[in-house]
Structures are given as structure tokens and as C-alpha cells.
Amino acid sequence: MMFDIVSVISKHTAFLEDKLKQLNLNQRKSIGKAFIPFYFLLPETVECIEHHLKIKISKSKLIEDLENNTLQYFKDALKNYDAETDEYAENFEELDPMEVNIISGLENSVRAYDKSEYAVYNFLLVIDILDYYENFSDNPEYWNNLLKEEIDFQQKIVEQISNGSVIDESIYFERYKEVQFDEI
């Protein structure tokens, strides 16, 4: 029997919001740094950011800049992208779902430095990405199993974070480095 994410997502979201609302700066920074490498596992992350945000990017530079709070260039690129995007323009280029996930994920990682709710968004976006693959891949059972495991995993690590722990910054890269996030 397949795991039904719809039946648990509201409760899980409330759990995340409750447990992650009182994060300190080091916890928020570590969460951002933990998710950045995950988003670079997705197909064509660098190309997506360079094309749409018009900046050169690398995983290591973004992590270093998050550590040093020198991210204004990235925030400015996001702001410019939003300001210049006119969905009614003739040359409007609609993002595919994975491009939306990549841009949103890196924005969540960067903005987690400032506000705890972006930490919540990172956890939820991993679920959205796995759900997307479940819905559109040739192997939905595989992705459904990862989705169920992810909910359980998040419950465990978020409980630790809420008790004062700082997330292992390699945790999401290590967890998903062998997963093939192919283009769909």
C-alpha cells in the first residue's frame, strides 16, 4: 500500500512550524547550509540559477557566503528576477516545476539566516520534490518510499533541533547523494 502524503501533510506542517519557530542564528544558518547541497543534486541547478537569476553560482560559494552573511548579491538577483518577470510579456519564459523548486529552495536556504519560517519551507520543499518525482517518474513506488522515510526522518531531526541541537550540515547531501534526480 502506498503512503498517502496528503493525509499527513497538514499535521506535519504544523509540527514543523511549532518545533522550528524558536531557532537561534546558528541553527538557522546550519539549516540553510544543510539544504544548499541537496538543491545542487537536482538537475541543472547551476544552469537554472545562471540563466534565470543571471549570476554565477557554485555550491561552495553559496555556503561560504551564507556562513559569512555576504548574500546580498543573491537576494538582489532574486529581487531583480521578481521585478523583471512579466508573465504577460511576449518573451515570458515560464519556469518548469524543477526550476521553481531550485530557485525556491536556494532562496529558502539563504533566507533561513534571517527568519525561522524559511527553515520550515526547506523541509516542506524536500517533501514537495519527492512528491513531484513520485507523481511524474516511471517508478512511483520508489519515490513514495523515500517520501514516507523523509517524513519520519524530518520528525526525528526536527525534534533534535527543537531541543537545541544544530543540524549536521552534510545530512541532506549524504542522505540523497545516491538518489538519481533525473529530469522528468
N, CA and C atoms as an extended XYZ file, in Angstrom:
552
Properties=species:S:1:pos:R:3:atomname:S:1:resname:S:1:resid:I:1 pbc="F F F"
N         0.836       -1.184        0.000 N   MET     1
C         0.000        0.000        0.000 CA  MET     1
C         0.885        1.253        0.000 C   MET     1
N         0.544        2.185       -0.851 N   MET     2
C         1.316        3.416       -0.997 CA  MET     2
C         1.018        4.371        0.164 C   MET     2
N         2.056        5.064        0.565 N   PHE     3
C         1.961        6.094        1.598 CA  PHE     3
C         1.226        7.295        1.011 C   PHE     3
N         0.264        7.840        1.747 N   ASP     4
C        -0.544        8.976        1.271 CA  ASP     4
C        -0.090       10.253        1.964 C   ASP     4
N         0.719       11.048        1.282 N   ILE     5
C         1.269       12.281        1.852 CA  ILE     5
C         0.166       13.273        2.184 C   ILE     5
N        -0.889       13.292        1.399 N   VAL     6
C        -1.975       14.246        1.611 CA  VAL     6
C        -2.600       14.067        2.995 C   VAL     6
N        -2.653       12.838        3.469 N   SER     7
C        -3.288       12.572        4.760 CA  SER     7
C        -2.469       13.051        5.954 C   SER     7
N        -1.186       13.336        5.764 N   VAL     8
C        -0.339       13.731        6.898 CA  VAL     8
C         0.305       15.109        6.753 C   VAL     8
N         0.211       15.724        5.593 N   ILE     9
C         0.993       16.942        5.360 CA  ILE     9
C         0.559       18.105        6.244 C   ILE     9
N        -0.714       18.271        6.500 N   SER    10
C        -1.163       19.377        7.359 CA  SER    10
C        -0.625       19.220        8.773 C   SER    10
N        -0.721       18.029        9.299 N   LYS    11
C        -0.217       17.760       10.653 CA  LYS    11
C         1.304       17.919       10.698 C   LYS    11
N         1.986       17.444        9.660 N   HIS    12
C         3.442       17.546        9.610 CA  HIS    12
C         3.868       19.018        9.499 C   HIS    12
N         3.175       19.789        8.704 N   THR    13
C         3.484       21.213        8.570 CA  THR    13
C         3.325       21.921        9.917 C   THR    13
N         2.244       21.634       10.626 N   ALA    14
C         2.027       22.239       11.948 CA  ALA    14
C         3.144       21.838       12.908 C   ALA    14
N         3.574       20.580       12.832 N   PHE    15
C         4.680       20.100       13.662 CA  PHE    15
C         5.948       20.905       13.370 C   PHE    15
N         6.277       21.062       12.080 N   LEU    16
C         7.474       21.822       11.699 CA  LEU    16
C         7.390       23.269       12.182 C   LEU    16
N         6.251       23.897       11.943 N   GLU    17
C         6.089       25.292       12.349 CA  GLU    17
C         6.239       25.461       13.852 C   GLU    17
N         5.673       24.547       14.608 N   ASP    18
C         5.756       24.622       16.064 CA  ASP    18
C         7.185       24.393       16.556 C   ASP    18
N         7.828       23.375       16.043 N   LYS    19
C         9.148       22.984       16.543 CA  LYS    19
C        10.270       23.894       16.067 C   LYS    19
N        10.082       24.574       14.943 N   LEU    20
C        11.172       25.378       14.373 CA  LEU    20
C        10.978       26.891       14.554 C   LEU    20
N        10.009       27.299       15.353 N   LYS    21
C         9.738       28.741       15.464 CA  LYS    21
C        10.734       29.490       16.340 C   LYS    21
N        11.464       28.807       17.189 N   GLN    22
C        12.377       29.477       18.125 CA  GLN    22
C        13.847       29.179       17.825 C   GLN    22
N        14.208       29.094       16.573 N   LEU    23
C        15.587       28.763       16.222 CA  LEU    23
C        16.526       29.933       16.496 C   LEU    23
N        17.738       29.605       16.930 N   ASN    24
C        18.741       30.650       17.074 CA  ASN    24
C        19.486       30.813       15.742 C   ASN    24
N        20.322       31.832       15.658 N   LEU    25
C        21.023       32.135       14.407 CA  LEU    25
C        21.863       30.959       13.927 C   LEU    25
N        22.602       30.315       14.810 N   ASN    26
C        23.434       29.180       14.391 CA  ASN    26
C        22.592       28.035       13.843 C   ASN    26
N        21.461       27.769       14.444 N   GLN    27
C        20.578       26.716       13.942 CA  GLN    27
C        20.025       27.086       12.565 C   GLN    27
N        19.580       28.336       12.403 N   ARG    28
C        19.043       28.764       11.101 CA  ARG    28
C        20.108       28.699       10.020 C   ARG    28
N        21.295       29.158       10.352 N   LYS    29
C        22.399       29.141        9.392 CA  LYS    29
C        22.742       27.706        9.004 C   LYS    29
N        22.805       26.817        9.982 N   SER    30
C        23.131       25.413        9.705 CA  SER    30
C        22.069       24.737        8.861 C   SER    30
N        20.812       25.081        9.091 N   ILE    31
C        19.739       24.516        8.268 CA  ILE    31
C        19.901       24.978        6.824 C   ILE    31
N        20.151       26.258        6.635 N   GLY    32
C        20.384       26.758        5.273 CA  GLY    32
C        21.543       26.045        4.611 C   GLY    32
N        22.643       25.896        5.351 N   LYS    33
C        23.840       25.244        4.799 CA  LYS    33
C        23.613       23.753        4.572 C   LYS    33
N        22.707       23.135        5.308 N   ALA    34
C        22.416       21.717        5.112 CA  ALA    34
C        21.604       21.466        3.842 C   ALA    34
N        20.753       22.421        3.482 N   PHE    35
C        19.891       22.206        2.320 CA  PHE    35
C        20.528       22.628        1.005 C   PHE    35
N        21.442       23.571        1.020 N   ILE    36
C        22.061       24.022       -0.234 CA  ILE    36
C        22.646       22.855       -1.029 C   ILE    36
N        23.446       21.973       -0.426 N   PRO    37
C        23.997       20.858       -1.225 CA  PRO    37
C        22.914       19.930       -1.779 C   PRO    37
N        21.815       19.789       -1.062 N   PHE    38
C        20.698       18.981       -1.566 CA  PHE    38
C        20.172       19.577       -2.870 C   PHE    38
N        19.951       20.887       -2.892 N   TYR    39
C        19.404       21.508       -4.102 CA  TYR    39
C        20.370       21.404       -5.281 C   TYR    39
N        21.656       21.312       -5.003 N   PHE    40
C        22.630       21.131       -6.078 CA  PHE    40
C        22.657       19.696       -6.599 C   PHE    40
N        21.926       18.786       -5.967 N   LEU    41
C        21.766       17.425       -6.502 CA  LEU    41
C        20.685       17.379       -7.584 C   LEU    41
N        19.846       18.392       -7.625 N   LEU    42
C        18.765       18.423       -8.604 CA  LEU    42
C        19.321       18.743       -9.983 C   LEU    42
N        18.622       18.326      -11.036 N   PRO    43
C        19.160       18.505      -12.391 CA  PRO    43
C        19.323       19.974      -12.779 C   PRO    43
N        20.523       20.293      -13.240 N   GLU    44
C        20.854       21.583      -13.838 CA  GLU    44
C        20.637       22.787      -12.920 C   GLU    44
N        20.998       22.630      -11.665 N   THR    45
C        20.846       23.721      -10.704 CA  THR    45
C        21.661       24.944      -11.107 C   THR    45
N        22.928       24.746      -11.400 N   VAL    46
C        23.789       25.877      -11.762 CA  VAL    46
C        23.242       26.575      -13.002 C   VAL    46
N        22.882       25.807      -14.012 N   GLU    47
C        22.362       26.379      -15.245 CA  GLU    47
C        21.080       27.177      -14.994 C   GLU    47
N        20.224       26.645      -14.152 N   CYS    48
C        18.962       27.313      -13.821 CA  CYS    48
C        19.221       28.670      -13.180 C   CYS    48
N        20.071       28.701      -12.174 N   ILE    49
C        20.347       29.951      -11.462 CA  ILE    49
C        21.045       30.951      -12.381 C   ILE    49
N        22.033       30.485      -13.126 N   GLU    50
C        22.753       31.398      -14.011 CA  GLU    50
C        21.843       31.954      -15.101 C   GLU    50
N        20.949       31.127      -15.609 N   HIS    51
C        20.053       31.579      -16.678 CA  HIS    51
C        18.982       32.540      -16.153 C   HIS    51
N        18.311       32.165      -15.080 N   HIS    52
C        17.173       32.956      -14.615 CA  HIS    52
C        17.563       34.110      -13.689 C   HIS    52
N        18.537       33.894      -12.825 N   LEU    53
C        18.932       34.961      -11.897 CA  LEU    53
C        20.111       35.773      -12.416 C   LEU    53
N        20.726       35.276      -13.480 N   LYS    54
C        21.817       35.987      -14.151 CA  LYS    54
C        23.017       36.249      -13.242 C   LYS    54
N        23.360       35.243      -12.423 N   ILE    55
C        24.555       35.325      -11.578 CA  ILE    55
C        25.312       34.005      -11.686 C   ILE    55
N        26.611       34.073      -11.506 N   LYS    56
C        27.433       32.869      -11.427 CA  LYS    56
C        27.266       32.304      -10.020 C   LYS    56
N        27.199       30.998       -9.932 N   ILE    57
C        26.935       30.385       -8.633 CA  ILE    57
C        27.666       29.062       -8.520 C   ILE    57
N        28.033       28.738       -7.316 N   SER    58
C        28.548       27.403       -7.009 CA  SER    58
C        28.073       27.045       -5.611 C   SER    58
N        27.988       25.775       -5.371 N   LYS    59
C        27.545       25.288       -4.065 CA  LYS    59
C        28.468       25.806       -2.966 C   LYS    59
N        29.773       25.681       -3.166 N   SER    60
C        30.724       26.074       -2.118 CA  SER    60
C        30.677       27.578       -1.847 C   SER    60
N        30.546       28.377       -2.898 N   LYS    61
C        30.489       29.841       -2.697 CA  LYS    61
C        29.218       30.229       -1.956 C   LYS    61
N        28.114       29.628       -2.312 N   LEU    62
C        26.852       29.964       -1.655 CA  LEU    62
C        26.900       29.579       -0.167 C   LEU    62
N        27.475       28.425        0.136 N   ILE    63
C        27.608       28.002        1.536 CA  ILE    63
C        28.541       28.948        2.288 C   ILE    63
N        29.648       29.300        1.664 N   GLU    64
C        30.600       30.231        2.292 CA  GLU    64
C        29.945       31.596        2.526 C   GLU    64
N        29.186       32.060        1.550 N   ASP    65
C        28.530       33.353        1.685 CA  ASP    65
C        27.427       33.325        2.745 C   ASP    65
N        26.774       32.190        2.898 N   LEU    66
C        25.789       32.050        3.967 CA  LEU    66
C        26.491       32.099        5.329 C   LEU    66
N        27.593       31.417        5.427 N   GLU    67
C        28.364       31.428        6.679 CA  GLU    67
C        28.798       32.844        7.042 C   GLU    67
N        29.209       33.615        6.048 N   ASN    68
C        29.735       34.962        6.284 CA  ASN    68
C        28.679       36.065        6.165 C   ASN    68
N        27.437       35.662        5.894 N   ASN    69
C        26.335       36.607        5.705 CA  ASN    69
C        26.677       37.661        4.647 C   ASN    69
N        27.206       37.167        3.528 N   THR    70
C        27.512       38.041        2.388 CA  THR    70
C        26.669       37.608        1.187 C   THR    70
N        25.374       37.632        1.381 N   LEU    71
C        24.439       37.095        0.396 CA  LEU    71
C        23.625       38.161       -0.331 C   LEU    71
N        23.990       39.405       -0.158 N   GLN    72
C        23.177       40.462       -0.748 CA  GLN    72
C        23.066       40.305       -2.261 C   GLN    72
N        24.148       39.877       -2.926 N   TYR    73
C        24.103       39.685       -4.381 CA  TYR    73
C        23.021       38.672       -4.773 C   TYR    73
N        22.865       37.625       -3.976 N   PHE    74
C        21.862       36.604       -4.275 CA  PHE    74
C        20.460       37.156       -4.015 C   PHE    74
N        20.292       37.848       -2.907 N   LYS    75
C        18.994       38.456       -2.598 CA  LYS    75
C        18.633       39.490       -3.658 C   LYS    75
N        19.611       40.260       -4.107 N   ASP    76
C        19.361       41.249       -5.169 CA  ASP    76
C        18.962       40.560       -6.475 C   ASP    76
N        19.622       39.458       -6.789 N   ALA    77
C        19.294       38.712       -8.016 CA  ALA    77
C        17.859       38.187       -7.955 C   ALA    77
N        17.452       37.689       -6.795 N   LEU    78
C        16.067       37.224       -6.620 CA  LEU    78
C        15.085       38.385       -6.789 C   LEU    78
N        15.413       39.503       -6.171 N   LYS    79
C        14.553       40.680       -6.245 CA  LYS    79
C        14.441       41.166       -7.691 C   LYS    79
N        15.569       41.231       -8.394 N   ASN    80
C        15.560       41.660       -9.796 CA  ASN    80
C        14.769       40.696      -10.663 C   ASN    80
N        14.939       39.399      -10.420 N   TYR    81
C        14.190       38.406      -11.195 CA  TYR    81
C        12.684       38.616      -11.006 C   TYR    81
N        12.263       38.787       -9.751 N   ASP    82
C        10.836       39.013       -9.473 CA  ASP    82
C        10.343       40.291      -10.128 C   ASP    82
N        11.145       41.352      -10.039 N   ALA    83
C        10.743       42.647      -10.595 CA  ALA    83
C        10.685       42.628      -12.119 C   ALA    83
N        11.579       41.868      -12.741 N   GLU    84
C        11.658       41.860      -14.210 CA  GLU    84
C        10.750       40.822      -14.857 C   GLU    84
N        10.178       39.955      -14.057 N   THR    85
C         9.332       38.905      -14.610 CA  THR    85
C         7.930       39.461      -14.866 C   THR    85
N         7.573       39.471      -16.122 N   ASP    86
C         6.249       39.925      -16.536 CA  ASP    86
C         5.584       38.768      -17.275 C   ASP    86
N         4.672       38.126      -16.595 N   GLU    87
C         4.049       36.947      -17.185 CA  GLU    87
C         3.201       37.255      -18.412 C   GLU    87
N         2.947       38.535      -18.660 N   TYR    88
C         2.173       38.925      -19.835 CA  TYR    88
C         3.048       39.374      -20.998 C   TYR    88
N         4.349       39.442      -20.765 N   ALA    89
C         5.268       39.868      -21.823 CA  ALA    89
C         5.384       38.777      -22.881 C   ALA    89
N         5.664       39.214      -24.088 N   GLU    90
C         5.791       38.279      -25.206 CA  GLU    90
C         6.951       37.302      -24.998 C   GLU    90
N         8.019       37.763      -24.351 N   ASN    91
C         9.192       36.912      -24.154 CA  ASN    91
C         9.191       36.195      -22.796 C   ASN    91
N         8.022       36.149      -22.141 N   PHE    92
C         7.927       35.490      -20.838 CA  PHE    92
C         8.304       34.017      -20.960 C   PHE    92
N         9.177       33.581      -20.078 N   GLU    93
C         9.623       32.199      -20.062 CA  GLU    93
C         9.152       31.551      -18.759 C   GLU    93
N         8.163       30.687      -18.883 N   GLU    94
C         7.628       30.031      -17.694 CA  GLU    94
C         8.629       28.998      -17.183 C   GLU    94
N         8.834       28.998      -15.883 N   LEU    95
C         9.744       28.029      -15.279 CA  LEU    95
C         9.077       26.661      -15.230 C   LEU    95
N         9.878       25.628      -15.438 N   ASP    96
C         9.323       24.293      -15.239 CA  ASP    96
C         9.309       24.023      -13.734 C   ASP    96
N         8.575       23.025      -13.269 N   PRO    97
C         8.448       22.792      -11.828 CA  PRO    97
C         9.788       22.616      -11.101 C   PRO    97
N        10.746       21.969      -11.720 N   MET    98
C        12.020       21.768      -11.036 CA  MET    98
C        12.807       23.070      -10.927 C   MET    98
N        12.687       23.931      -11.917 N   GLU    99
C        13.340       25.240      -11.828 CA  GLU    99
C        12.738       26.069      -10.687 C   GLU    99
N        11.426       25.990      -10.536 N   VAL   100
C        10.768       26.671       -9.419 CA  VAL   100
C        11.305       26.122       -8.103 C   VAL   100
N        11.432       24.804       -8.010 N   ASN   101
C        11.943       24.183       -6.786 CA  ASN   101
C        13.381       24.615       -6.489 C   ASN   101
N        14.200       24.666       -7.502 N   ILE   102
C        15.610       25.046       -7.315 CA  ILE   102
C        15.706       26.486       -6.820 C   ILE   102
N        15.050       27.392       -7.506 N   ILE   103
C        15.115       28.799       -7.106 CA  ILE   103
C        14.508       28.987       -5.719 C   ILE   103
N        13.357       28.380       -5.479 N   SER   104
C        12.716       28.494       -4.162 CA  SER   104
C        13.582       27.889       -3.068 C   SER   104
N        14.157       26.741       -3.352 N   GLY   105
C        14.977       26.070       -2.351 CA  GLY   105
C        16.202       26.871       -1.959 C   GLY   105
N        16.894       27.397       -2.940 N   LEU   106
C        18.079       28.197       -2.620 CA  LEU   106
C        17.675       29.502       -1.937 C   LEU   106
N        16.555       30.067       -2.337 N   GLU   107
C        16.064       31.259       -1.641 CA  GLU   107
C        15.735       30.917       -0.188 C   GLU   107
N        15.064       29.800        0.045 N   ASN   108
C        14.752       29.377        1.418 CA  ASN   108
C        16.022       29.202        2.235 C   ASN   108
N        17.029       28.606        1.629 N   SER   109
C        18.297       28.375        2.330 CA  SER   109
C        18.963       29.681        2.720 C   SER   109
N        18.968       30.614        1.797 N   VAL   110
C        19.587       31.917        2.032 CA  VAL   110
C        18.790       32.717        3.059 C   VAL   110
N        17.490       32.693        2.943 N   ARG   111
C        16.647       33.498        3.833 CA  ARG   111
C        16.458       32.861        5.214 C   ARG   111
N        16.797       31.589        5.366 N   ALA   112
C        16.726       30.940        6.681 CA  ALA   112
C        17.647       31.643        7.671 C   ALA   112
N        18.675       32.289        7.166 N   TYR   113
C        19.600       33.047        8.010 CA  TYR   113
C        18.832       34.118        8.795 C   TYR   113
N        17.827       34.712        8.156 N   ASP   114
C        17.097       35.838        8.743 CA  ASP   114
C        15.825       35.442        9.484 C   ASP   114
N        15.125       34.421        8.981 N   LYS   115
C        13.807       34.093        9.541 CA  LYS   115
C        13.599       32.584        9.617 C   LYS   115
N        13.067       32.138       10.756 N   SER   116
C        12.855       30.708       11.001 CA  SER   116
C        11.875       30.061       10.035 C   SER   116
N        10.885       30.821        9.545 N   GLU   117
C         9.893       30.180        8.675 CA  GLU   117
C        10.517       29.624        7.400 C   GLU   117
N        11.652       30.197        6.974 N   TYR   118
C        12.313       29.672        5.780 CA  TYR   118
C        12.941       28.306        6.053 C   TYR   118
N        13.271       28.027        7.292 N   ALA   119
C        13.741       26.688        7.648 CA  ALA   119
C        12.607       25.685        7.432 C   ALA   119
N        11.409       26.057        7.851 N   VAL   120
C        10.235       25.207        7.633 CA  VAL   120
C        10.039       24.969        6.146 C   VAL   120
N        10.142       26.036        5.353 N   TYR   121
C         9.945       25.918        3.904 CA  TYR   121
C        10.939       24.936        3.282 C   TYR   121
N        12.175       24.908        3.796 N   ASN   122
C        13.161       23.957        3.267 CA  ASN   122
C        12.709       22.520        3.485 C   ASN   122
N        12.277       22.214        4.684 N   PHE   123
C        11.828       20.850        4.969 CA  PHE   123
C        10.628       20.483        4.095 C   PHE   123
N         9.684       21.404        3.962 N   LEU   124
C         8.500       21.126        3.150 CA  LEU   124
C         8.842       20.989        1.669 C   LEU   124
N         9.828       21.733        1.205 N   LEU   125
C        10.191       21.657       -0.209 CA  LEU   125
C        10.808       20.299       -0.554 C   LEU   125
N        11.551       19.709        0.350 N   VAL   126
C        12.073       18.355        0.091 CA  VAL   126
C        10.898       17.403       -0.127 C   VAL   126
N         9.874       17.535        0.693 N   ILE   127
C         8.681       16.691        0.540 CA  ILE   127
C         8.022       16.964       -0.810 C   ILE   127
N         7.906       18.229       -1.185 N   ASP   128
C         7.307       18.576       -2.483 CA  ASP   128
C         8.103       17.979       -3.646 C   ASP   128
N         9.417       18.027       -3.544 N   ILE   129
C        10.268       17.489       -4.613 CA  ILE   129
C        10.094       15.982       -4.724 C   ILE   129
N        10.099       15.299       -3.614 N   LEU   130
C         9.903       13.843       -3.643 CA  LEU   130
C         8.510       13.499       -4.169 C   LEU   130
N         7.520       14.274       -3.781 N   ASP   131
C         6.157       14.065       -4.261 CA  ASP   131
C         6.070       14.298       -5.769 C   ASP   131
N         6.769       15.307       -6.257 N   TYR   132
C         6.811       15.575       -7.695 CA  TYR   132
C         7.378       14.364       -8.442 C   TYR   132
N         8.493       13.837       -7.952 N   TYR   133
C         9.085       12.669       -8.601 CA  TYR   133
C         8.166       11.456       -8.512 C   TYR   133
N         7.496       11.310       -7.388 N   GLU   134
C         6.556       10.192       -7.262 CA  GLU   134
C         5.458       10.305       -8.329 C   GLU   134
N         4.957       11.503       -8.521 N   ASN   135
C         3.846       11.705       -9.454 CA  ASN   135
C         4.233       11.628      -10.920 C   ASN   135
N         5.490       11.921      -11.254 N   PHE   136
C         5.847       12.036      -12.666 CA  PHE   136
C         6.953       11.089      -13.125 C   PHE   136
N         7.440       10.242      -12.251 N   SER   137
C         8.509        9.319      -12.649 CA  SER   137
C         7.921        7.987      -13.122 C   SER   137
N         8.811        7.159      -13.633 N   ASP   138
C         8.413        5.821      -14.053 CA  ASP   138
C         8.408        4.834      -12.886 C   ASP   138
N         8.841        5.285      -11.709 N   ASN   139
C         8.938        4.401      -10.560 CA  ASN   139
C         8.320        5.062       -9.318 C   ASN   139
N         7.006        5.248       -9.311 N   PRO   140
C         6.375        5.956       -8.201 CA  PRO   140
C         6.547        5.261       -6.846 C   PRO   140
N         6.651        3.947       -6.839 N   GLU   141
C         6.812        3.229       -5.572 CA  GLU   141
C         8.122        3.604       -4.892 C   GLU   141
N         9.182        3.727       -5.676 N   TYR   142
C        10.483        4.116       -5.138 CA  TYR   142
C        10.391        5.481       -4.463 C   TYR   142
N         9.810        6.441       -5.166 N   TRP   143
C         9.709        7.805       -4.644 CA  TRP   143
C         8.740        7.875       -3.468 C   TRP   143
N         7.675        7.086       -3.515 N   ASN   144
C         6.733        7.051       -2.402 CA  ASN   144
C         7.411        6.541       -1.132 C   ASN   144
N         8.266        5.541       -1.282 N   ASN   145
C         9.005        5.018       -0.137 CA  ASN   145
C         9.945        6.086        0.434 C   ASN   145
N        10.644        6.813       -0.446 N   LEU   146
C        11.507        7.906        0.009 CA  LEU   146
C        10.695        8.985        0.725 C   LEU   146
N         9.531        9.257        0.222 N   LEU   147
C         8.659       10.263        0.814 CA  LEU   147
C         8.252        9.866        2.233 C   LEU   147
N         7.844        8.635        2.407 N   LYS   148
C         7.473        8.149        3.748 CA  LYS   148
C         8.671        8.210        4.684 C   LYS   148
N         9.830        7.755        4.203 N   GLU   149
C        11.044        7.794        5.024 CA  GLU   149
C        11.419        9.233        5.371 C   GLU   149
N        11.202       10.157        4.451 N   GLU   150
C        11.542       11.555        4.693 CA  GLU   150
C        10.689       12.161        5.805 C   GLU   150
N         9.418       11.864        5.808 N   ILE   151
C         8.545       12.375        6.875 CA  ILE   151
C         9.066       11.887        8.231 C   ILE   151
N         9.353       10.602        8.335 N   ASP   152
C         9.873       10.037        9.584 CA  ASP   152
C        11.216       10.665        9.952 C   ASP   152
N        12.078       10.835        8.967 N   PHE   153
C        13.398       11.436        9.178 CA  PHE   153
C        13.260       12.868        9.692 C   PHE   153
N        12.396       13.636        9.058 N   GLN   154
C        12.197       15.021        9.479 CA  GLN   154
C        11.673       15.107       10.906 C   GLN   154
N        10.767       14.222       11.246 N   GLN   155
C        10.226       14.224       12.611 CA  GLN   155
C        11.364       14.045       13.622 C   GLN   155
N        12.262       13.134       13.309 N   LYS   156
C        13.368       12.836       14.216 CA  LYS   156
C        14.346       14.008       14.328 C   LYS   156
N        14.794       14.528       13.195 N   ILE   157
C        15.814       15.580       13.279 CA  ILE   157
C        15.240       16.910       13.750 C   ILE   157
N        14.005       17.204       13.408 N   VAL   158
C        13.394       18.452       13.868 CA  VAL   158
C        13.188       18.400       15.383 C   VAL   158
N        12.858       17.254       15.902 N   GLU   159
C        12.746       17.100       17.359 CA  GLU   159
C        14.098       17.401       18.018 C   GLU   159
N        15.175       16.900       17.424 N   GLN   160
C        16.522       17.171       17.959 CA  GLN   160
C        16.851       18.667       17.881 C   GLN   160
N        16.523       19.281       16.756 N   ILE   161
C        16.786       20.710       16.583 CA  ILE   161
C        16.011       21.517       17.617 C   ILE   161
N        14.751       21.147       17.831 N   SER   162
C        13.922       21.900       18.779 CA  SER   162
C        14.434       21.762       20.208 C   SER   162
N        15.246       20.741       20.462 N   ASN   163
C        15.855       20.554       21.780 CA  ASN   163
C        17.238       21.186       21.866 C   ASN   163
N        17.577       22.024       20.884 N   GLY   164
C        18.809       22.798       20.947 CA  GLY   164
C        19.948       22.318       20.075 C   GLY   164
N        19.797       21.188       19.427 N   SER   165
C        20.864       20.680       18.559 CA  SER   165
C        20.997       21.541       17.304 C   SER   165
N        22.189       21.518       16.734 N   VAL   166
C        22.446       22.162       15.456 CA  VAL   166
C        22.534       21.043       14.423 C   VAL   166
N        21.833       21.197       13.313 N   ILE   167
C        21.774       20.163       12.279 CA  ILE   167
C        23.161       19.921       11.676 C   ILE   167
N        23.449       18.671       11.414 N   ASP   168
C        24.668       18.299       10.699 CA  ASP   168
C        24.530       18.856        9.274 C   ASP   168
N        25.446       19.707        8.887 N   GLU   169
C        25.318       20.414        7.609 CA  GLU   169
C        25.478       19.521        6.380 C   GLU   169
N        25.933       18.301        6.557 N   SER   170
C        26.053       17.381        5.424 CA  SER   170
C        24.892       16.386        5.367 C   SER   170
N        23.942       16.512        6.272 N   ILE   171
C        22.916       15.488        6.445 CA  ILE   171
C        22.058       15.266        5.191 C   ILE   171
N        21.647       16.332        4.522 N   TYR   172
C        20.794       16.145        3.345 CA  TYR   172
C        21.588       15.727        2.112 C   TYR   172
N        22.790       16.208        1.974 N   PHE   173
C        23.625       15.744        0.870 CA  PHE   173
C        23.912       14.252        1.033 C   PHE   173
N        24.322       13.848        2.218 N   GLU   174
C        24.635       12.433        2.460 CA  GLU   174
C        23.401       11.555        2.278 C   GLU   174
N        22.274       12.043        2.708 N   ARG   175
C        21.024       11.271        2.622 CA  ARG   175
C        20.606       11.034        1.169 C   ARG   175
N        20.854       12.004        0.298 N   TYR   176
C        20.332       11.920       -1.073 CA  TYR   176
C        21.382       11.852       -2.174 C   TYR   176
N        22.644       11.768       -1.837 N   LYS   177
C        23.687       11.816       -2.870 CA  LYS   177
C        23.621       10.648       -3.854 C   LYS   177
N        23.058        9.523       -3.467 N   GLU   178
C        22.954        8.368       -4.369 CA  GLU   178
C        21.621        8.324       -5.130 C   GLU   178
N        20.722        9.218       -4.809 N   VAL   179
C        19.423        9.255       -5.471 CA  VAL   179
C        19.571        9.930       -6.829 C   VAL   179
N        18.994        9.341       -7.829 N   GLN   180
C        19.075        9.892       -9.180 CA  GLN   180
C        17.904       10.845       -9.423 C   GLN   180
N        18.168       12.124       -9.260 N   PHE   181
C        17.169       13.152       -9.547 CA  PHE   181
C        17.286       13.511      -11.024 C   PHE   181
N        16.766       12.634      -11.854 N   ASP   182
C        16.833       12.852      -13.296 CA  ASP   182
C        15.784       13.867      -13.712 C   ASP   182
N        15.997       14.402      -14.907 N   GLU   183
C        14.975       15.292      -15.457 CA  GLU   183
C        13.751       14.468      -15.810 C   GLU   183
N        12.615       15.046      -15.540 N   ILE   184
C        11.353       14.365      -15.873 CA  ILE   184
C        10.647       15.180      -16.937 C   ILE   184
